[in-house]
Amino acid sequence: MKNLRFLLPIVAVLMAADPLSAQQLPQLTQYMHNDYIFNQAVAGSRPFFELRSAHRYQWVGVQDAPRTFMLSGTTPIGKSMGVGGYLFTDHVGPTRRTGFQLSYAYHLRLTDELKLGFALSGGLLQFLIDGSKITFHDQGDPVLDDQLRGELKPDATFSFMLHHPRFWVGAAAPQILGNEVVFLHENTGTLSRMERHYYAMGGYRLPVGDDFKLEPSFMVKYVAPVPMKVDINLLMRYKDTVWIGGGYRTNDAWSAQIGYWHRQQFQFGYSYDVITSNLRNYSTGTHEVMLAVTIGKTPKAE
């Protein structure tokens, strides 16, 4: 390896939570249980204080594969507002990204049960490269040492969501500032950009008898110039306590999911991804665990 410019395409891949699709932000199979992370207008849409975490172990068996941790918290304020925040850390090989955002949401009542929520959020993102974990063919190459190097950049997101007790649909645009990230020095040409991402998500709750609900949902992710990626899921819920289901992510994986909500206070969810891409020859799949605490009660009718 003659110089760092040859390394940059590799670093750009490693900086992505989903290297094959050039997504710079982490992905989750159980996005419907961590929906606030992808759309901050969720804050205040439910009558609970919610503290949620996600632990994703991607591509088990592949060395230096992505490992992601996320933690979020939201709470309603009065009848029409909500606040929240989240943080995440994402490790991919010699790179690490850590970020947090705080948000404010306002929900405009359209009918007795239909509301339109808008949210603005802002925070910081840190990108790090650990040179001690990169081995060069030319050990005398002076352009990268064995130190941690990176950048700290501001970030902002705008999102909205139309929600009803039976359905929800919304969109979000994270990294709207599009800041440049300098990995080493500007004169080396080692620049990357926090590309604008676009998310759309929605779902429907269909009662089946007195005890069961079918819950189809989707999430669409797009960042130029790669093709958009679509997640489609279907859950069967029993008395809002136990759920089981599965999903599909285009050109990536099938998933199976199961979960439990104990007395509307403690939640546990688990998903397993069966890889459909060529990575299936090297990995046994992806594991993801969701843990949550929800505190609150359904408000009285107005």
C-alpha positions as CSV (number, residue, x, y, z in Angstrom):
1,M,0.0,0.0,0.0
2,K,1.8,3.1,-1.2
3,N,-0.2,5.8,0.4
4,L,-3.4,6.5,2.3
5,R,-5.4,7.4,-0.7
6,F,-5.5,3.8,-1.7
7,L,-6.9,3.0,1.8
8,L,-9.7,5.6,1.7
9,P,-12.2,3.5,-0.3
10,I,-11.7,0.7,2.3
11,V,-12.1,3.1,5.2
12,A,-15.2,4.5,3.6
13,V,-16.7,1.0,3.5
14,L,-15.7,0.3,7.1
15,M,-17.2,3.5,8.3
16,A,-20.6,2.3,7.2
17,A,-22.7,0.2,9.5
18,D,-23.9,-1.7,6.4
19,P,-20.9,-1.8,4.2
20,L,-22.5,-3.4,1.2
21,S,-25.1,-0.7,0.8
22,A,-22.9,2.3,1.8
23,Q,-25.3,3.3,4.7
24,Q,-23.3,5.5,7.1
25,L,-25.9,5.0,9.9
26,P,-26.6,1.8,11.8
27,Q,-29.5,-0.5,10.8
28,L,-31.7,-2.6,13.0
29,T,-33.9,-5.5,12.2
30,Q,-36.3,-4.6,15.1
31,Y,-36.7,-1.0,13.9
32,M,-40.4,-1.0,14.9
33,H,-39.3,-1.4,18.6
34,N,-36.6,1.3,18.3
35,D,-38.6,3.6,16.0
36,Y,-37.6,6.8,17.7
37,I,-34.0,6.3,16.6
38,F,-35.1,6.5,13.0
39,N,-37.9,9.1,13.4
40,Q,-37.8,11.5,16.3
41,A,-41.4,12.5,15.8
42,V,-42.2,9.3,17.7
43,A,-41.4,11.2,20.9
44,G,-44.7,12.0,22.7
45,S,-46.8,9.9,20.3
46,R,-47.3,7.2,23.0
47,P,-48.4,7.7,26.6
48,F,-45.2,6.2,28.1
49,F,-41.8,7.2,29.3
50,E,-39.7,4.8,27.3
51,L,-36.1,3.7,27.8
52,R,-35.0,1.4,25.0
53,S,-31.7,-0.3,24.0
54,A,-30.6,-2.3,21.0
55,H,-27.6,-4.7,20.8
56,R,-26.7,-5.9,17.3
57,Y,-24.1,-8.5,16.5
58,Q,-23.8,-8.5,12.7
59,W,-22.4,-11.2,10.5
60,V,-21.2,-13.6,13.2
61,G,-18.1,-15.4,12.1
62,V,-16.7,-12.5,10.0
63,Q,-13.7,-10.8,11.6
64,D,-14.2,-7.2,12.5
65,A,-17.9,-7.3,11.5
66,P,-20.1,-4.4,12.8
67,R,-21.1,-4.4,16.4
68,T,-23.8,-1.8,17.4
69,F,-25.2,-0.5,20.7
70,M,-28.1,2.0,20.9
71,L,-29.9,3.6,23.8
72,S,-32.9,6.0,23.6
73,G,-35.3,7.6,25.9
74,T,-38.6,9.5,25.2
75,T,-41.4,11.0,27.2
76,P,-44.6,12.9,26.4
77,I,-45.0,16.4,27.8
78,G,-48.7,17.3,28.2
79,K,-51.0,16.3,25.4
80,S,-49.2,17.6,22.4
81,M,-45.4,17.5,22.9
82,G,-42.6,15.1,23.4
83,V,-38.9,15.1,24.1
84,G,-36.3,12.5,23.7
85,G,-32.7,11.6,23.1
86,Y,-30.5,8.8,21.9
87,L,-26.9,7.7,21.7
88,F,-25.2,5.0,19.7
89,T,-21.8,3.5,19.2
90,D,-20.9,1.4,16.1
91,H,-17.6,-0.6,15.8
92,V,-16.5,-1.8,12.4
93,G,-13.0,-3.1,12.2
94,P,-10.5,-0.3,13.0
95,T,-13.2,2.3,12.9
96,R,-15.7,3.5,15.5
97,R,-18.6,6.0,15.3
98,T,-20.3,7.4,18.4
99,G,-23.1,9.9,18.3
100,F,-26.0,11.4,20.3
101,Q,-29.0,13.6,19.6
102,L,-31.7,15.4,21.6
103,S,-35.1,16.2,20.1
104,Y,-38.3,18.1,20.5
105,A,-41.6,17.0,18.9
106,Y,-45.0,18.7,18.6
107,H,-48.1,16.8,17.7
108,L,-50.9,18.6,15.9
109,R,-54.4,17.1,16.4
110,L,-56.2,16.6,13.1
111,T,-59.1,14.6,14.4
112,D,-60.1,12.9,17.7
113,E,-57.6,10.1,17.0
114,L,-55.4,11.3,14.2
115,K,-52.3,13.5,14.9
116,L,-49.4,14.8,12.8
117,G,-46.1,15.1,14.6
118,F,-43.1,17.2,13.7
119,A,-39.6,16.9,15.3
120,L,-36.3,18.7,15.2
121,S,-33.2,17.2,16.7
122,G,-29.5,18.0,17.0
123,G,-26.3,16.5,18.3
124,L,-22.8,15.4,17.6
125,L,-21.1,12.6,15.7
126,Q,-17.6,11.4,16.3
127,F,-15.6,9.3,13.7
128,L,-12.5,7.5,14.8
129,I,-9.9,5.4,13.1
130,D,-7.5,3.2,15.2
131,G,-4.3,3.1,13.2
132,S,-2.9,0.3,15.5
133,K,-5.5,-2.1,14.1
134,I,-4.4,-1.5,10.4
135,T,-1.5,-3.5,9.0
136,F,0.2,-2.0,5.9
137,H,2.1,-4.0,3.3
138,D,4.7,-1.3,3.5
139,Q,5.5,-1.0,7.2
140,G,7.5,2.1,6.6
141,D,4.6,4.1,5.3
142,P,4.5,7.3,7.4
143,V,1.0,8.6,6.5
144,L,-0.8,6.7,9.2
145,D,0.5,6.0,12.7
146,D,-0.9,3.7,15.4
147,Q,-2.9,6.5,17.1
148,L,-6.6,7.1,17.3
149,R,-7.6,9.8,14.9
150,G,-10.9,11.3,14.0
151,E,-13.3,14.1,13.8
152,L,-16.2,15.5,15.9
153,K,-19.0,17.0,13.9
154,P,-22.5,18.5,14.6
155,D,-25.5,16.8,13.2
156,A,-29.2,17.5,12.8
157,T,-32.4,15.7,11.7
158,F,-35.9,16.7,10.7
159,S,-38.7,14.2,10.8
160,F,-42.5,14.0,10.8
161,M,-45.1,11.3,11.5
162,L,-48.8,10.9,10.9
163,H,-50.1,8.5,13.6
164,H,-53.4,7.0,14.7
165,P,-54.1,4.1,17.1
166,R,-54.5,1.8,14.1
167,F,-51.6,3.1,11.8
168,W,-48.6,5.3,11.5
169,V,-46.5,6.6,8.6
170,G,-43.6,9.1,8.6
171,A,-40.3,10.1,7.2
172,A,-37.0,11.5,8.5
173,A,-33.8,13.1,7.0
174,P,-30.8,12.6,9.3
175,Q,-27.3,14.2,8.6
176,I,-29.0,17.1,6.8
177,L,-26.0,19.3,7.5
178,G,-23.8,17.2,5.2
179,N,-20.6,18.0,7.0
180,E,-17.2,17.0,5.6
181,V,-15.0,14.7,7.8
182,V,-11.2,15.1,7.6
183,F,-9.6,11.8,8.6
184,L,-6.1,13.1,8.7
185,H,-5.0,16.3,7.0
186,E,-6.7,18.3,4.3
187,N,-3.6,18.2,2.1
188,T,-3.8,14.4,1.9
189,G,-7.2,14.4,0.2
190,T,-8.6,12.2,3.0
191,L,-12.0,13.7,3.0
192,S,-15.4,12.1,3.4
193,R,-18.9,13.5,3.8
194,M,-21.7,12.8,6.2
195,E,-24.2,12.0,3.4
196,R,-27.8,12.9,3.8
197,H,-30.0,9.8,4.5
198,Y,-33.7,9.5,3.9
199,Y,-36.0,7.2,5.9
200,A,-39.6,6.4,5.4
201,M,-41.5,4.0,7.7
202,G,-45.1,3.0,8.4
203,G,-47.3,0.2,9.7
204,Y,-50.8,-0.9,10.5
205,R,-52.4,-2.7,13.5
206,L,-55.1,-5.1,12.3
207,P,-57.2,-6.7,15.1
208,V,-57.9,-10.4,14.6
209,G,-60.5,-11.4,17.1
210,D,-60.3,-10.1,20.7
211,D,-56.8,-11.2,21.6
212,F,-54.7,-11.0,18.4
213,K,-53.3,-8.3,16.2
214,L,-51.5,-8.5,12.9
215,E,-48.9,-5.8,12.5
216,P,-47.3,-5.3,9.0
217,S,-44.7,-2.6,8.8
218,F,-42.1,-1.3,6.4
219,M,-39.0,0.9,6.4
220,V,-37.3,2.4,3.4
221,K,-33.7,3.7,3.5
222,Y,-32.0,5.7,0.8
223,V,-28.6,7.4,0.5
224,A,-27.2,8.5,-2.9
225,P,-25.9,7.0,-5.0
226,V,-26.7,3.4,-4.0
227,P,-30.1,1.7,-4.5
228,M,-32.7,2.1,-1.8
229,K,-33.1,-0.7,0.8
230,V,-36.5,-1.9,2.0
231,D,-37.3,-3.7,5.2
232,I,-40.7,-5.5,5.4
233,N,-42.0,-7.1,8.6
234,L,-45.0,-8.9,9.8
235,L,-45.7,-9.5,13.5
236,M,-48.5,-11.4,15.2
237,R,-49.3,-10.0,18.7
238,Y,-51.2,-11.7,21.5
239,K,-52.9,-9.4,24.0
240,D,-50.1,-6.8,23.4
241,T,-47.9,-9.1,25.5
242,V,-46.2,-11.7,23.2
243,W,-45.3,-11.3,19.6
244,I,-43.7,-13.5,16.9
245,G,-43.0,-12.7,13.3
246,G,-40.5,-12.3,10.5
247,G,-39.2,-10.0,7.9
248,Y,-37.2,-9.4,4.7
249,R,-34.5,-6.9,3.9
250,T,-33.8,-6.5,0.2
251,N,-30.6,-8.0,-1.1
252,D,-29.5,-8.8,2.5
253,A,-31.5,-11.1,4.8
254,W,-34.6,-12.8,6.1
255,S,-35.3,-12.5,9.8
256,A,-37.2,-14.2,12.5
257,Q,-38.4,-12.3,15.6
258,I,-39.9,-13.0,19.0
259,G,-40.7,-10.8,22.0
260,Y,-42.5,-10.3,25.3
261,W,-44.0,-7.3,27.1
262,H,-44.4,-7.9,30.8
263,R,-47.2,-5.9,32.4
264,Q,-46.5,-3.0,30.0
265,Q,-43.3,-2.3,31.9
266,F,-40.5,-4.5,30.7
267,Q,-39.9,-5.5,27.1
268,F,-37.6,-8.1,25.5
269,G,-37.2,-8.8,21.9
270,Y,-34.8,-11.0,19.9
271,S,-34.3,-11.3,16.1
272,Y,-32.1,-13.5,14.0
273,D,-31.1,-12.6,10.4
274,V,-30.5,-15.3,7.8
275,I,-28.2,-13.8,5.3
276,T,-29.2,-14.0,1.6
277,S,-26.1,-12.3,0.1
278,N,-22.8,-13.9,-0.7
279,L,-21.8,-13.2,3.0
280,R,-23.8,-16.4,3.9
281,N,-20.7,-18.3,2.8
282,Y,-18.7,-16.7,5.7
283,S,-21.2,-15.9,8.4
284,T,-23.8,-17.8,10.4
285,G,-26.1,-14.8,10.6
286,T,-26.9,-11.7,12.7
287,H,-28.2,-11.6,16.3
288,E,-30.1,-8.6,17.7
289,V,-31.5,-8.1,21.2
290,M,-33.9,-5.3,22.3
291,L,-34.5,-4.4,26.0
292,A,-36.9,-1.7,27.1
293,V,-38.6,-0.2,30.2
294,T,-41.9,1.5,29.7
295,I,-43.6,3.5,32.4
296,G,-47.0,5.1,32.1
297,K,-50.7,4.4,31.5
298,T,-53.3,5.1,28.9
299,P,-54.8,8.6,29.6
300,K,-58.4,9.0,30.3
301,A,-60.7,9.9,27.4
302,E,-61.1,13.7,26.9
